[in-house]
């Protein structure tokens, strides 16, 4: 109806303004950066020895070994030591809350969790402090486009993950944890249930992904995870925008933050933070953007980087 259209337009205007603000911040930070190399002997940045108040971590293939389906013990110990030194631990992940908070089973309770690539933010108690939804009109348009173009589609809702259009590429997401399939549903979500999705994933080749982004330019975008799948986000919403919301609440500046990641959906957060670290098993493109490249996570890359920057002993 007319009211829904007005709400959708207002939402797009708001996220566009947010994106412009983030873009200006990113330009200021990135403009001061030098290119990193792949060496562990990389230069130390001015903030490396002191002044870090928050550490931001991606989960999959940064803290969590996707091949062995386990959290890296040395990384978990590193996070515990950070919290002992009163450095905030913030997770920034594409995972929904149900699987993002599985890290609590390892004895680490994050101070904040930026879920679904910035669309939902939780505090230490698991309370939602910010939410960004796809409006139903846009979600329907995405579904119709994907159905027509034979693109796999899943949506991440508050009560679980709904696979609207099946793709074998999604199977790796469903096996991340022992309980991942518990909140998994197949088929379209009941339209009578309130609220739109917090984000989603596509499954398609690179050419189809580029065409999708051209079609929905300025409204939503998909960022490649690998050659088969991608994260689907509202335009202007990403891990950096989510972390910015948290840091603004706490009056912490980006320069007082260090961020760790491995893939292209970590690009904004590594550029936003005062220090951006890419793990050795990360994408080559992200390594070029990072301030520092540590070793592979299976070679204790997270712990080694934290020690390199003198954040833990």
NUBAZA-562445 format. One record per residue: x, y, z of N, C-alpha, C, O in turn. Coordinates in steps of 0.1 Angstrom, whole numbers, plus 5000, padded with zeros to 4 digits. Example, Ala and Ser with C-alpha at 12.3 -4.5 7.8 and 13.67 -1.06 7.14 Angstrom:
<recs>
<<5132 4943 5078> <5123 4955 5078> <5132 4967 5078> <5142 4967 5085>>
<<5128 4978 5071> <5137 4989 5071> <5129 5000 5079> <5134 5011 5080>>
</recs>
This chain:
<recs>
<<5008 4988 5000> <5000 5000 5000> <5008 5012 5000> <5021 5012 5000>>
<<5002 5024 5000> <5009 5037 5000> <5018 5039 5012> <5029 5044 5011>>
<<5013 5035 5024> <5020 5037 5036> <5033 5029 5036> <5043 5033 5041>>
<<5032 5016 5031> <5044 5007 5031> <5055 5013 5022> <5066 5013 5025>>
<<5050 5019 5010> <5060 5025 5001> <5067 5037 5007> <5079 5039 5005>>
<<5059 5045 5015> <5065 5057 5021> <5075 5052 5032> <5086 5058 5033>>
<<5072 5042 5040> <5081 5037 5050> <5094 5031 5043> <5105 5033 5048>>
<<5092 5024 5032> <5104 5019 5025> <5113 5030 5020> <5125 5029 5021>>
<<5107 5040 5014> <5115 5052 5009> <5122 5059 5021> <5134 5062 5019>>
<<5115 5060 5032> <5122 5067 5044> <5134 5058 5049> <5144 5064 5052>>
<<5132 5045 5049> <5143 5036 5053> <5155 5038 5044> <5166 5038 5048>>
<<5152 5038 5030> <5163 5039 5021> <5170 5052 5023> <5182 5053 5021>>
<<5163 5063 5025> <5169 5076 5027> <5178 5076 5040> <5189 5082 5040>>
<<5173 5069 5050> <5181 5069 5063> <5194 5061 5061> <5205 5066 5065>>
<<5193 5049 5055> <5205 5042 5053> <5215 5048 5043> <5227 5047 5044>>
<<5209 5056 5034> <5218 5063 5024> <5226 5074 5032> <5238 5075 5029>>
<<5220 5081 5041> <5226 5091 5049> <5237 5085 5058> <5248 5090 5059>>
<<5234 5073 5063> <5244 5066 5072> <5256 5062 5063> <5267 5063 5068>>
<<5253 5057 5051> <5264 5053 5043> <5273 5064 5039> <5286 5063 5039>>
<<5267 5076 5036> <5275 5088 5033> <5284 5092 5045> <5296 5095 5043>>
<<5279 5091 5057> <5287 5094 5069> <5299 5084 5071> <5310 5089 5074>>
<<5296 5072 5069> <5306 5061 5070> <5317 5063 5060> <5329 5062 5062>>
<<5312 5066 5048> <5321 5068 5036> <5331 5079 5039> <5343 5077 5036>>
<<5327 5090 5045> <5336 5101 5048> <5346 5097 5058> <5358 5100 5057>>
<<5341 5090 5068> <5351 5085 5079> <5361 5076 5073> <5373 5077 5076>>
<<5356 5066 5065> <5365 5056 5059> <5376 5063 5050> <5388 5059 5050>>
<<5372 5073 5042> <5381 5080 5034> <5392 5087 5042> <5404 5087 5038>>
<<5389 5093 5053> <5399 5100 5062> <5409 5090 5067> <5421 5093 5068>>
<<5403 5078 5071> <5412 5068 5077> <5421 5061 5066> <5433 5060 5068>>
<<5414 5057 5056> <5421 5049 5045> <5432 5058 5039> <5443 5054 5035>>
<<5429 5071 5038> <5439 5080 5032> <5452 5081 5039> <5462 5086 5033>>
<<5452 5078 5052> <5464 5078 5060> <5471 5065 5060> <5482 5064 5066>>
<<5466 5055 5053> <5472 5042 5054> <5483 5040 5044> <5484 5046 5033>>
<<5492 5031 5047> <5502 5026 5038> <5498 5011 5035> <5492 5005 5043>>
<<5502 5006 5024> <5499 4992 5020> <5507 4983 5029> <5518 4986 5033>>
<<5501 4972 5032> <5507 4962 5041> <5513 4951 5032> <5510 4950 5020>>
<<5522 4943 5037> <5528 4932 5030> <5524 4919 5037> <5516 4919 5046>>
<<5528 4907 5032> <5524 4895 5038> <5533 4890 5049> <5532 4879 5054>>
<<5543 4898 5053> <5553 4894 5063> <5548 4897 5077> <5540 4905 5080>>
<<5553 4888 5086> <5550 4890 5100> <5559 4901 5106> <5557 4905 5118>>
<<5568 4906 5098> <5577 4917 5103> <5572 4931 5099> <5580 4940 5097>>
<<5559 4932 5097> <5553 4944 5092> <5555 4955 5102> <5557 4952 5114>>
<<5555 4967 5098> <5557 4979 5107> <5546 4980 5117> <5535 4975 5115>>
<<5550 4986 5129> <5540 4988 5139> <5534 5002 5137> <5541 5011 5134>>
<<5521 5003 5139> <5514 5016 5137> <5515 5023 5150> <5518 5017 5161>>
<<5513 5036 5150> <5515 5045 5162> <5506 5040 5174> <5510 5041 5185>>
<<5494 5034 5171> <5485 5029 5181> <5488 5015 5187> <5481 5011 5195>>
<<5499 5009 5182> <5501 4995 5185> <5505 4992 5199> <5502 4981 5204>>
<<5511 5002 5206> <5515 4999 5220> <5506 5003 5230> <5506 4998 5241>>
<<5497 5012 5227> <5488 5017 5238> <5476 5024 5231> <5476 5027 5219>>
<<5466 5026 5239> <5454 5033 5235> <5443 5025 5229> <5432 5030 5226>>
<<5445 5012 5227> <5434 5003 5222> <5424 5000 5233> <5428 4995 5244>>
<<5412 5003 5231> <5401 5001 5240> <5391 4990 5236> <5384 4985 5244>>
<<5391 4987 5223> <5382 4977 5218> <5389 4968 5207> <5396 4974 5199>>
<<5386 4956 5207> <5391 4946 5197> <5379 4940 5190> <5371 4934 5197>>
<<5379 4940 5177> <5367 4935 5169> <5372 4923 5161> <5383 4923 5155>>
<<5364 4912 5162> <5368 4900 5155> <5356 4894 5147> <5345 4893 5151>>
<<5360 4891 5134> <5351 4882 5126> <5352 4869 5133> <5360 4866 5141>>
<<5342 4860 5129> <5342 4846 5135> <5348 4836 5125> <5358 4830 5128>>
<<5341 4834 5114> <5344 4822 5106> <5358 4825 5099> <5360 4834 5092>>
<<5367 4815 5101> <5380 4815 5095> <5389 4826 5101> <5399 4830 5095>>
<<5384 4832 5112> <5392 4842 5119> <5394 4837 5134> <5405 4836 5138>>
<<5383 4834 5140> <5383 4827 5153> <5380 4812 5152> <5384 4804 5160>>
<<5371 4809 5142> <5366 4796 5141> <5371 4789 5128> <5371 4795 5117>>
<<5377 4777 5130> <5383 4770 5119> <5371 4763 5111> <5366 4753 5116>>
<<5368 4768 5099> <5357 4762 5092> <5360 4748 5087> <5350 4740 5085>>
<<5372 4744 5085> <5375 4731 5081> <5374 4720 5092> <5368 4710 5090>>
<<5378 4724 5104> <5378 4715 5115> <5365 4717 5124> <5363 4710 5134>>
<<5358 4728 5121> <5345 4731 5128> <5348 4733 5143> <5341 4727 5152>>
<<5358 4741 5146> <5361 4744 5160> <5367 4758 5162> <5373 4763 5152>>
<<5365 4764 5174> <5372 4776 5177> <5387 4773 5180> <5390 4763 5185>>
<<5396 4782 5176> <5410 4780 5178> <5413 4783 5193> <5411 4794 5197>>
<<5418 4773 5200> <5421 4775 5214> <5429 4788 5218> <5426 4795 5227>>
<<5440 4790 5210> <5449 4801 5213> <5442 4815 5211> <5444 4824 5218>>
<<5432 4815 5201> <5424 4827 5199> <5415 4830 5210> <5413 4841 5215>>
<<5408 4819 5215> <5399 4820 5226> <5406 4825 5239> <5401 4834 5246>>
<<5418 4820 5241> <5426 4824 5253> <5430 4839 5251> <5430 4847 5261>>
<<5433 4843 5239> <5436 4857 5236> <5425 4866 5240> <5427 4877 5245>>
<<5413 4862 5236> <5401 4871 5239> <5399 4872 5254> <5395 4882 5259>>
<<5401 4861 5261> <5399 4861 5276> <5409 4871 5282> <5406 4878 5291>>
<<5422 4871 5277> <5432 4879 5282> <5429 4894 5279> <5432 4903 5287>>
<<5423 4897 5268> <5419 4910 5264> <5409 4916 5275> <5410 4927 5280>>
<<5399 4907 5277> <5389 4911 5287> <5394 4913 5301> <5390 4922 5309>>
<<5404 4905 5304> <5411 4907 5317> <5418 4920 5318> <5419 4926 5329>>
<<5422 4925 5307> <5429 4938 5307> <5419 4950 5304> <5423 4961 5301>>
<<5406 4946 5304> <5395 4956 5303> <5395 4962 5289> <5391 4973 5287>>
<<5399 4954 5279> <5398 4958 5265> <5385 4951 5260> <5384 4939 5261>>
<<5376 4958 5254> <5363 4953 5250> <5365 4943 5239> <5373 4946 5229>>
<<5358 4932 5239> <5358 4922 5228> <5344 4924 5221> <5334 4921 5227>>
<<5345 4927 5208> <5333 4929 5200> <5334 4919 5188> <5344 4919 5181>>
<<5324 4911 5186> <5323 4902 5175> <5316 4909 5163> <5306 4916 5166>>
<<5320 4908 5151> <5314 4914 5140> <5313 4903 5129> <5323 4899 5123>>
<<5301 4897 5127> <5300 4885 5119> <5288 4885 5110> <5278 4893 5112>>
<<5288 4877 5100> <5277 4875 5091> <5267 4865 5098> <5255 4864 5093>>
<<5271 4858 5108> <5262 4849 5115> <5250 4856 5121> <5251 4867 5126>>
<<5239 4849 5122> <5228 4854 5130> <5231 4851 5145> <5240 4844 5148>>
<<5223 4857 5154> <5226 4856 5168> <5227 4841 5173> <5235 4838 5182>>
<<5218 4833 5168> <5217 4819 5172> <5231 4812 5172> <5234 4804 5180>>
<<5239 4814 5161> <5251 4807 5159> <5263 4816 5163> <5274 4811 5167>>
<<5261 4829 5163> <5272 4839 5167> <5276 4836 5181> <5287 4837 5185>>
<<5266 4834 5190> <5268 4833 5204> <5272 4820 5209> <5273 4817 5221>>
<<5275 4811 5199> <5280 4797 5203> <5294 4799 5209> <5299 4789 5216>>
<<5301 4810 5207> <5314 4812 5213> <5313 4813 5228> <5323 4810 5235>>
<<5301 4815 5234> <5299 4816 5248> <5302 4802 5254> <5306 4801 5266>>
<<5300 4791 5247> <5303 4778 5251> <5318 4776 5253> <5321 4766 5260>>
<<5326 4784 5248> <5340 4783 5249> <5345 4791 5261> <5357 4792 5264>>
<<5336 4798 5269> <5340 4805 5280> <5343 4820 5278> <5348 4827 5286>>
<<5339 4825 5266> <5341 4839 5263> <5327 4845 5260> <5320 4840 5251>>
<<5324 4855 5267> <5311 4862 5265> <5315 4876 5259> <5320 4885 5266>>
<<5312 4878 5246> <5316 4891 5240> <5309 4902 5246> <5297 4901 5251>>
<<5315 4914 5247> <5309 4926 5253> <5298 4931 5244> <5288 4936 5248>>
<<5300 4930 5231> <5290 4933 5221> <5291 4924 5209> <5302 4919 5206>>
<<5280 4921 5202> <5280 4912 5191> <5272 4919 5179> <5260 4921 5180>>
<<5280 4922 5169> <5274 4928 5157> <5271 4916 5147> <5280 4911 5141>>
<<5258 4912 5146> <5254 4901 5139> <5249 4904 5125> <5246 4916 5122>>
<<5248 4894 5116> <5243 4895 5103> <5248 4908 5096> <5241 4916 5090>>
<<5262 4909 5097> <5269 4920 5090> <5263 4934 5093> <5262 4942 5084>>
<<5261 4936 5106> <5257 4949 5110> <5242 4952 5112> <5238 4962 5116>>
<<5234 4942 5108> <5219 4944 5108> <5213 4942 5122> <5202 4948 5125>>
<<5220 4935 5131> <5215 4933 5145> <5226 4934 5154> <5237 4928 5152>>
<<5225 4942 5165> <5235 4944 5175> <5230 4940 5189> <5220 4944 5193>>
<<5238 4931 5196> <5235 4927 5209> <5245 4932 5219> <5257 4933 5216>>
<<5240 4934 5232> <5250 4937 5242> <5254 4924 5249> <5251 4913 5245>>
<<5261 4926 5260> <5267 4914 5267> <5256 4904 5272> <5259 4892 5273>>
<<5245 4910 5275> <5234 4901 5281> <5226 4895 5269> <5216 4888 5272>>
<<5229 4898 5257> <5221 4893 5246> <5209 4902 5242> <5201 4898 5234>>
<<5208 4914 5248> <5197 4923 5245> <5200 4930 5232> <5211 4934 5229>>
<<5190 4931 5224> <5191 4938 5211> <5191 4953 5213> <5182 4958 5219>>
<<5202 4959 5208> <5203 4974 5210> <5201 4981 5197> <5200 4993 5197>>
<<5202 4974 5186> <5199 4980 5173> <5195 4970 5163> <5200 4958 5163>>
<<5186 4973 5154> <5181 4964 5144> <5179 4971 5131> <5174 4983 5130>>
<<5183 4965 5120> <5181 4970 5106> <5174 4959 5098> <5180 4949 5096>>
<<5162 4962 5093> <5155 4952 5085> <5153 4956 5071> <5153 4967 5067>>
<<5153 4945 5062> <5148 4947 5048> <5133 4950 5049> <5126 4942 5056>>
<<5128 4960 5043> <5113 4962 5043> <5107 4951 5034> <5114 4947 5025>>
<<5095 4947 5037> <5088 4936 5029> <5088 4938 5014> <5089 4928 5007>>
<<5086 4951 5010> <5086 4953 4995> <5099 4950 4989> <5099 4943 4979>>
<<5110 4954 4995> <5123 4951 4989> <5126 4936 4990> <5131 4930 4980>>
<<5122 4930 5001> <5125 4915 5003> <5117 4907 4992> <5122 4898 4986>>
<<5105 4912 4989> <5097 4905 4979> <5104 4907 4965> <5104 4898 4957>>
<<5109 4919 4962> <5115 4921 4949> <5128 4913 4948> <5130 4908 4937>>
<<5135 4912 4958> <5147 4903 4958> <5143 4889 4955> <5150 4882 4947>>
<<5133 4884 4962> <5129 4870 4959> <5124 4868 4945> <5128 4858 4939>>
<<5116 4877 4940> <5112 4875 4926> <5123 4876 4916> <5123 4868 4906>>
<<5133 4885 4918> <5145 4886 4910> <5153 4872 4910> <5156 4867 4900>>
<<5155 4867 4922> <5163 4855 4924> <5156 4843 4918> <5162 4834 4911>>
<<5143 4843 4919> <5135 4832 4913> <5136 4832 4898> <5138 4822 4892>>
<<5135 4844 4892> <5136 4845 4878> <5150 4842 4872> <5151 4836 4862>>
<<5160 4846 4880> <5174 4844 4875> <5180 4831 4881> <5192 4829 4878>>
<<5173 4823 4887> <5178 4810 4893> <5189 4812 4902> <5200 4806 4901>>
<<5188 4821 4912> <5198 4824 4922> <5193 4819 4935> <5182 4821 4939>>
<<5202 4811 4942> <5198 4806 4955> <5196 4818 4965> <5204 4828 4965>>
<<5186 4817 4974> <5183 4828 4983> <5179 4822 4997> <5170 4813 4998>>
<<5186 4827 5007> <5181 4825 5021> <5180 4838 5028> <5188 4847 5026>>
<<5170 4839 5037> <5168 4851 5045> <5171 4848 5060> <5168 4837 5065>>
<<5177 4857 5067> <5179 4855 5082> <5169 4864 5090> <5170 4876 5090>>
<<5160 4857 5096> <5150 4863 5104> <5153 4861 5119> <5162 4853 5122>>
<<5146 4868 5127> <5148 4867 5142> <5146 4853 5147> <5153 4849 5156>>
<<5137 4845 5141> <5134 4832 5146> <5142 4821 5139> <5140 4809 5143>>
<<5150 4825 5129> <5158 4814 5122> <5161 4818 5108> <5158 4829 5104>>
<<5167 4809 5101> <5171 4810 5087> <5161 4803 5078> <5158 4792 5081>>
<<5156 4811 5068> <5147 4805 5059> <5153 4804 5045> <5157 4814 5039>>
<<5153 4792 5040> <5159 4790 5027> <5147 4791 5017> <5139 4782 5016>>
<<5146 4802 5009> <5136 4804 5000> <5138 4797 4987> <5129 4791 4981>>
<<5151 4797 4982> <5154 4791 4969> <5167 4782 4972> <5177 4788 4975>>
<<5165 4769 4971> <5176 4760 4975> <5188 4761 4966> <5187 4763 4954>>
<<5200 4760 4973> <5213 4759 4966> <5222 4750 4974> <5222 4751 4987>>
<<5229 4741 4968> <5238 4732 4975> <5249 4740 4982> <5255 4736 4992>>
<<5252 4752 4977> <5262 4761 4983> <5259 4765 4997> <5268 4768 5004>>
<<5246 4764 5001> <5243 4768 5014> <5246 4758 5025> <5246 4761 5037>>
<<5248 4746 5021> <5250 4735 5030> <5261 4737 5040> <5260 4733 5052>>
<<5272 4744 5035> <5283 4747 5045> <5279 4756 5056> <5285 4755 5067>>
<<5269 4765 5054> <5264 4774 5064> <5257 4765 5075> <5257 4768 5087>>
<<5249 4755 5070> <5241 4748 5079> <5248 4739 5089> <5243 4734 5098>>
<<5261 4736 5086> <5269 4727 5094> <5279 4734 5102> <5289 4727 5107>>
<<5278 4747 5104> <5288 4754 5111> <5289 4750 5126> <5300 4748 5131>>
<<5278 4748 5132> <5278 4743 5146> <5268 4731 5148> <5261 4728 5138>>
<<5268 4725 5159> <5260 4714 5162> <5245 4717 5161> <5237 4709 5159>>
<<5242 4730 5164> <5228 4734 5165> <5223 4743 5153> <5212 4748 5153>>
<<5232 4744 5143> <5229 4753 5132> <5216 4749 5125> <5208 4758 5121>>
<<5213 4736 5123> <5201 4732 5116> <5189 4733 5125> <5177 4731 5120>>
<<5190 4736 5138> <5179 4736 5147> <5169 4748 5143> <5157 4746 5144>>
<<5175 4759 5138> <5167 4771 5135> <5166 4773 5120> <5166 4784 5115>>
<<5167 4762 5112> <5167 4763 5098> <5153 4758 5092> <5148 4748 5097>>
<<5147 4766 5083> <5134 4763 5078> <5135 4764 5062> <5143 4772 5057>>
<<5128 4755 5056> <5127 4755 5041> <5114 4760 5036> <5103 4756 5041>>
<<5114 4768 5026> <5102 4774 5020> <5100 4788 5025> <5107 4793 5033>>
<<5090 4795 5019> <5088 4809 5022> <5082 4810 5036> <5074 4803 5041>>
<<5087 4821 5043> <5082 4824 5056> <5068 4829 5055> <5064 4836 5046>>
<<5060 4826 5065> <5046 4830 5066> <5045 4845 5066> <5050 4852 5075>>
<<5039 4851 5056> <5039 4865 5054> <5031 4872 5065> <5032 4884 5067>>
<<5023 4864 5073> <5016 4870 5084> <5024 4873 5096> <5020 4881 5104>>
<<5036 4867 5096> <5045 4870 5108> <5051 4884 5106> <5055 4887 5095>>
<<5052 4891 5117> <5057 4905 5116> <5072 4906 5114> <5080 4897 5117>>
<<5077 4917 5108> <5091 4920 5107> <5097 4914 5094> <5093 4903 5090>>
<<5106 4922 5088> <5114 4917 5077> <5126 4910 5081> <5130 4910 5093>>
<<5134 4905 5071> <5147 4898 5074> <5158 4908 5078> <5157 4920 5074>>
<<5167 4904 5086> <5179 4912 5090> <5190 4911 5080> <5201 4917 5081>>
<<5188 4903 5069> <5199 4901 5059> <5197 4887 5053> <5188 4880 5056>>
<<5206 4884 5044> <5205 4871 5038> <5218 4866 5031> <5228 4872 5033>>
<<5216 4856 5022> <5227 4851 5014> <5222 4848 5000> <5211 4844 4999>>
<<5230 4850 4991> <5228 4845 4977> <5237 4834 4973> <5248 4833 4979>>
<<5233 4826 4963> <5242 4816 4958> <5241 4817 4943> <5231 4814 4936>>
<<5252 4822 4937> <5253 4823 4922> <5267 4826 4918> <5276 4828 4926>>
<<5270 4826 4905> <5283 4828 4900> <5286 4843 4900> <5277 4851 4902>>
<<5298 4847 4898> <5303 4861 4899> <5295 4870 4889> <5292 4881 4893>>
<<5293 4865 4877> <5286 4874 4867> <5272 4877 4872> <5267 4888 4871>>
<<5265 4867 4877> <5251 4869 4882> <5251 4878 4894> <5242 4886 4896>>
<<5261 4877 4902> <5263 4886 4914> <5264 4900 4910> <5258 4909 4916>>
<<5272 4903 4900> <5274 4916 4895> <5261 4922 4889> <5258 4934 4891>>
<<5254 4914 4882> <5241 4918 4876> <5231 4921 4887> <5223 4931 4887>>
<<5231 4913 4898> <5222 4915 4909> <5225 4929 4916> <5216 4937 4918>>
<<5238 4932 4918> <5241 4944 4924> <5238 4956 4916> <5235 4967 4921>>
<<5239 4955 4903> <5235 4966 4894> <5220 4968 4895> <5216 4980 4895>>
<<5213 4958 4895> <5198 4959 4895> <5193 4966 4908> <5184 4974 4908>>
<<5200 4962 4919> <5195 4967 4932> <5204 4978 4938> <5204 4981 4950>>
<<5212 4985 4929> <5221 4995 4933> <5214 5006 4942> <5203 5011 4938>>
<<5220 5010 4953> <5215 5020 4962> <5204 5015 4971> <5199 5022 4980>>
<<5201 5002 4970> <5190 4996 4979> <5196 4985 4987> <5193 4984 4999>>
<<5203 4976 4981> <5209 4965 4988> <5221 4960 4980> <5222 4963 4968>>
<<5230 4952 4986> <5241 4947 4978> <5246 4934 4984> <5244 4931 4995>>
<<5252 4926 4975> <5257 4913 4979> <5272 4913 4978> <5278 4918 4968>>
<<5279 4908 4988> <5294 4907 4988> <5298 4893 4988> <5294 4885 4997>>
<<5307 4889 4979> <5311 4876 4977> <5318 4870 4990> <5326 4877 4996>>
<<5314 4858 4994> <5321 4851 5004> <5331 4841 4998> <5343 4840 5003>>
<<5327 4835 4988> <5336 4826 4980> <5331 4826 4965> <5323 4835 4962>>
<<5335 4816 4958> <5330 4816 4944> <5316 4812 4941> <5311 4813 4930>>
<<5309 4808 4952> <5296 4803 4951> <5285 4811 4958> <5274 4811 4954>>
<<5289 4817 4969> <5279 4824 4978> <5283 4838 4982> <5295 4841 4981>>
<<5274 4845 4987> <5276 4859 4991> <5267 4864 5002> <5256 4858 5003>>
<<5271 4873 5010> <5263 4879 5020> <5254 4890 5014> <5259 4898 5006>>
<<5242 4891 5018> <5232 4901 5012> <5229 4911 5023> <5225 4907 5034>>
<<5232 4924 5020> <5230 4934 5031> <5223 4946 5025> <5223 4949 5013>>
<<5216 4954 5034> <5210 4967 5030> <5222 4976 5026> <5233 4976 5032>>
<<5219 4985 5016> <5229 4995 5013> <5232 5004 5025> <5223 5009 5031>>
<<5245 5005 5028> <5248 5014 5039> <5250 5006 5052> <5254 5012 5062>>
<<5246 4993 5053> <5247 4985 5065> <5258 4975 5063> <5258 4968 5053>>
<<5268 4974 5072> <5278 4964 5071> <5285 4963 5085> <5280 4969 5095>>
<<5295 4956 5086> <5301 4954 5099> <5306 4967 5105> <5305 4969 5117>>
<<5312 4975 5097> <5317 4988 5101> <5306 4997 5107> <5308 5004 5117>>
<<5295 4998 5100> <5284 5006 5105> <5279 5001 5118> <5275 5009 5127>>
<<5279 4988 5120> <5274 4982 5132> <5284 4985 5144> <5280 4989 5155>>
<<5297 4984 5141> <5307 4987 5151> <5307 5002 5154> <5309 5005 5166>>
<<5305 5010 5145> <5304 5024 5147> <5293 5027 5157> <5294 5036 5165>>
<<5281 5021 5155> <5270 5023 5164> <5274 5020 5179> <5271 5027 5188>>
<<5282 5009 5180> <5286 5005 5194> <5296 5015 5199> <5295 5020 5211>>
<<5306 5018 5191> <5317 5027 5196> <5311 5041 5199> <5316 5048 5209>>
<<5302 5046 5191> <5295 5059 5194> <5288 5059 5208> <5289 5069 5215>>
<<5282 5048 5211> <5275 5046 5224> <5285 5048 5236> <5283 5053 5246>>
<<5297 5042 5233> <5308 5041 5243> <5318 5053 5243> <5327 5054 5251>>
<<5316 5062 5233> <5325 5073 5231> <5339 5068 5229> <5349 5074 5235>>
<<5341 5058 5221> <5354 5053 5217> <5356 5056 5203> <5347 5054 5194>>
<<5368 5061 5199> <5371 5065 5186> <5376 5053 5178> <5381 5043 5183>>
<<5375 5053 5164> <5380 5042 5156> <5395 5040 5158> <5400 5028 5158>>
<<5403 5050 5161> <5417 5049 5164> <5420 5041 5176> <5431 5036 5178>>
<<5410 5039 5185> <5412 5032 5197> <5407 5017 5195> <5404 5010 5205>>
<<5406 5013 5183> <5400 5000 5180> <5410 4992 5170> <5416 4998 5161>>
<<5411 4979 5172> <5418 4970 5163> <5408 4960 5158> <5399 4955 5166>>
<<5409 4957 5145> <5399 4947 5139> <5406 4936 5132> <5416 4938 5126>>
<<5400 4924 5132> <5406 4912 5126> <5395 4906 5117> <5384 4905 5120>>
<<5400 4902 5105> <5391 4895 5096> <5398 4887 5085> <5411 4886 5085>>
<<5390 4880 5077> <5397 4872 5066> <5391 4873 5053> <5397 4869 5043>>
<<5379 4879 5051> <5372 4879 5038> <5367 4893 5035> <5368 4903 5042>>
<<5361 4894 5023> <5358 4907 5017> <5346 4914 5025> <5345 4926 5024>>
<<5338 4907 5032> <5328 4913 5041> <5334 4919 5053> <5327 4925 5061>>
<<5348 4918 5055> <5355 4925 5066> <5362 4937 5061> <5369 4944 5068>>
<<5361 4940 5048> <5368 4951 5042> <5366 4964 5049> <5375 4971 5053>>
<<5353 4968 5051> <5349 4981 5057> <5354 4982 5072> <5359 4992 5076>>
<<5353 4971 5079> <5357 4971 5093> <5372 4972 5095> <5377 4979 5104>>
<<5380 4966 5086> <5395 4968 5087> <5399 4982 5083> <5409 4987 5088>>
<<5392 4988 5074> <5395 5002 5070> <5390 5012 5081> <5397 5022 5083>>
<<5379 5008 5087> <5374 5017 5098> <5382 5018 5110> <5384 5028 5116>>
<<5387 5006 5114> <5395 5005 5127> <5409 5012 5126> <5414 5013 5115>>
<<5414 5016 5137> <5427 5022 5138> <5438 5013 5133> <5447 5017 5126>>
<<5436 5000 5136> <5445 4990 5131> <5437 4979 5125> <5428 4973 5131>>
<<5439 4975 5112> <5432 4964 5106> <5441 4953 5103> <5452 4954 5097>>
<<5438 4941 5108> <5446 4929 5107> <5439 4918 5099> <5427 4915 5102>>
<<5446 4913 5089> <5441 4902 5081> <5448 4889 5085> <5461 4889 5087>>
<<5441 4878 5087> <5448 4866 5091> <5454 4860 5078> <5450 4863 5067>>
<<5465 4851 5080> <5472 4846 5069> <5465 4837 5060> <5468 4836 5048>>
<<5454 4831 5064> <5445 4823 5056> <5434 4832 5049> <5425 4826 5042>>
<<5435 4845 5050> <5425 4854 5044> <5427 4856 5030> <5437 4851 5024>>
<<5418 4864 5024> <5418 4866 5009> <5430 4876 5006> <5433 4884 5014>>
<<5435 4874 4994> <5446 4882 4990> <5442 4897 4989> <5450 4906 4992>>
<<5430 4899 4985> <5425 4913 4983> <5424 4920 4997> <5428 4932 4998>>
<<5420 4913 5007> <5419 4919 5020> <5433 4921 5026> <5435 4931 5033>>
<<5442 4912 5023> <5456 4914 5028> <5462 4927 5023> <5469 4934 5030>>
<<5459 4931 5011> <5464 4943 5005> <5458 4956 5012> <5465 4966 5013>>
<<5446 4954 5018> <5440 4966 5025> <5444 4967 5040> <5443 4977 5046>>
<<5449 4956 5045> <5452 4955 5060> <5465 4963 5063> <5473 4965 5055>>
<<5465 4967 5076> <5477 4973 5081> <5488 4963 5085> <5500 4965 5084>>
<<5483 4951 5088> <5492 4940 5092> <5486 4927 5088> <5474 4925 5089>>
<<5494 4918 5084> <5490 4904 5080> <5497 4895 5090> <5509 4894 5090>>
<<5489 4887 5098> <5494 4878 5107> <5495 4864 5100> <5492 4863 5089>>
<<5498 4854 5108> <5499 4840 5103> <5485 4834 5102> <5476 4840 5106>>
<<5485 4822 5096> <5473 4814 5095> <5467 4812 5109> <5474 4811 5119>>
<<5453 4811 5110> <5447 4809 5123> <5451 4796 5129> <5452 4795 5141>>
<<5454 4786 5120> <5458 4773 5125> <5473 4773 5130> <5478 4763 5136>>
<<5480 4784 5128> <5493 4787 5133> <5493 4798 5144> <5502 4805 5146>>
<<5481 4799 5151> <5479 4808 5162> <5481 4823 5157> <5486 4831 5164>>
<<5475 4826 5145> <5476 4839 5140> <5470 4850 5148> <5476 4861 5149>>
<<5459 4847 5155> <5452 4858 5163> <5461 4861 5175> <5463 4872 5178>>
<<5465 4850 5182> <5473 4852 5194> <5486 4859 5191> <5491 4868 5198>>
<<5492 4855 5180> <5505 4862 5176> <5503 4876 5173> <5512 4884 5176>>
<<5492 4880 5166> <5490 4894 5163> <5487 4902 5176> <5492 4913 5177>>
<<5480 4896 5185> <5477 4903 5198> <5490 4906 5205> <5492 4916 5212>>
<<5499 4896 5205> <5512 4898 5211> <5521 4908 5204> <5528 4916 5210>>
<<5520 4907 5191> <5528 4917 5182> <5524 4931 5186> <5533 4940 5187>>
<<5511 4934 5188> <5507 4948 5191> <5507 4950 5206> <5502 4960 5211>>
<<5513 4940 5214> <5515 4942 5228> <5502 4944 5236> <5501 4951 5246>>
<<5491 4937 5231> <5478 4938 5237> <5477 4927 5248> <5469 4928 5257>>
<<5484 4916 5246> <5485 4905 5256> <5500 4901 5257> <5508 4904 5249>>
<<5502 4894 5268> <5516 4889 5270> <5518 4876 5263> <5529 4870 5263>>
</recs>
